[in-house]
Amino acid sequence: MYYTLTTTTLSFILEGPEQVAALRAKVSIDKQDITDVSYHDVFNDWQGMLVRMPGAYVPRFVMAGSYWTDEGWYFVYARKPRGLRKPILHNVLVITTNKDRYKHLVIETSKENADEILHWWKEKRKK
């Protein structure tokens, strides 16, 4: 997976097996729709039960696709999740939006990539 940034849009592009697991090729978010961006070394802050629709979850291998919770829709792509009811993910960027789909994006990425995306998002506040 890789991402692209324009002045107004952040896109995550999934490739090959990632597309198969997530049942999506691309997820894009407008900068104006993002309300928060944060990086987590360890993430397990799920709100209620996760219902996978559609996507894949294979413990210790991959968690990918669309998930519904009481709080709204999540898009998740992370490798090596731990646990079943409330999976524990490592090194993920969490993006919160004001949209119904997707309310949250939880994407495994490096700290450097997360910092670049956070910097891009914060630029909007300076204008």
C-alpha positions in Angstrom: 0.0 0.0 0.0 1.1 3.5 -0.7 -0.5 6.9 -0.3 -0.7 10.1 -2.3 -1.2 13.7 -1.2 -2.6 16.5 -3.2 -3.5 20.0 -1.8 -7.0 18.8 -1.1 -7.0 15.0 -0.9 -5.3 12.0 0.8 -5.6 8.7 -1.0 -4.5 5.2 0.1 -3.9 2.9 -2.8 -3.9 -0.8 -2.1 -2.1 -3.3 -4.4 -2.5 -7.0 -5.3 -3.2 -9.1 -2.2 -4.1 -6.0 -0.2 -7.0 -5.3 -2.6 -8.2 -8.9 -2.3 -8.2 -8.7 1.5 -9.8 -5.3 1.8 -12.1 -5.7 -1.2 -11.1 -2.1 -2.2 -8.5 -0.6 -4.5 -8.4 2.9 -3.1 -9.7 5.0 -0.2 -9.7 8.8 -0.6 -10.5 11.5 1.9 -10.8 15.2 1.4 -8.7 17.3 3.6 -11.7 19.4 4.7 -13.5 16.3 6.0 -10.6 15.2 8.4 -11.2 16.2 12.0 -8.2 14.4 13.6 -5.0 12.6 12.8 -3.0 10.6 15.3 -0.3 7.9 15.2 -0.4 5.0 17.7 2.3 2.5 18.5 -0.4 0.3 19.9 -4.1 0.7 19.1 -7.1 -1.1 20.5 -9.6 1.7 21.1 -12.5 0.1 19.3 -16.0 1.5 20.1 -18.3 -1.5 20.6 -18.4 -4.7 18.6 -16.7 -4.8 15.2 -18.8 -6.2 12.3 -16.8 -6.9 9.2 -18.7 -5.9 6.0 -16.8 -6.7 3.6 -13.2 -7.5 4.4 -10.9 -10.0 5.9 -9.7 -10.8 9.3 -7.1 -13.5 9.9 -5.6 -13.3 13.4 -1.8 -12.8 13.3 -1.9 -12.2 9.6 -4.2 -9.3 8.4 -7.2 -7.2 9.3 -8.5 -5.4 6.2 -11.6 -3.8 4.9 -14.8 -2.1 6.1 -15.9 -2.6 9.7 -19.1 -1.3 11.3 -19.3 -0.3 15.0 -21.8 1.6 17.1 -19.7 4.7 16.4 -19.8 4.3 12.6 -17.8 2.8 9.8 -14.1 2.1 10.0 -11.7 1.3 7.1 -8.8 -0.8 8.5 -5.7 -2.2 6.9 -3.1 -3.6 9.3 -0.9 -6.7 9.4 -0.4 -9.0 12.4 -3.5 -8.1 14.5 -3.7 -9.7 17.9 -7.0 -10.8 19.5 -10.5 -11.5 18.3 -13.1 -9.3 19.9 -11.0 -6.1 20.1 -7.9 -6.6 18.0 -4.7 -5.0 19.0 -2.9 -3.3 16.1 0.6 -1.8 16.0 2.1 1.2 14.2 -1.2 2.6 12.8 -2.3 6.0 11.7 -5.8 6.8 12.8 -7.7 9.4 10.8 -11.1 10.6 12.0 -13.5 12.3 9.6 -16.9 14.0 9.7 -18.3 11.5 7.1 -20.6 8.5 7.9 -18.4 6.3 5.7 -15.7 6.2 6.8 -15.8 7.8 10.2 -12.3 6.4 11.0 -9.5 5.0 8.9 -6.9 2.9 10.7 -3.9 2.2 8.5 -0.7 0.5 9.3 2.2 2.8 8.3 5.7 4.0 9.4 6.1 6.8 11.8 7.8 8.9 9.1 4.8 8.5 6.7 2.4 9.3 9.6 4.4 12.5 10.4 4.2 13.6 6.7 0.4 13.1 6.6 0.0 14.9 9.9 2.1 17.8 8.7 0.0 17.9 5.4 -3.3 18.0 7.5 -2.1 20.7 9.9 -1.2 23.0 7.0 -4.9 23.6 6.5 -5.1 25.2 9.9 -2.5 27.9 9.0 -4.6 29.3 6.2 
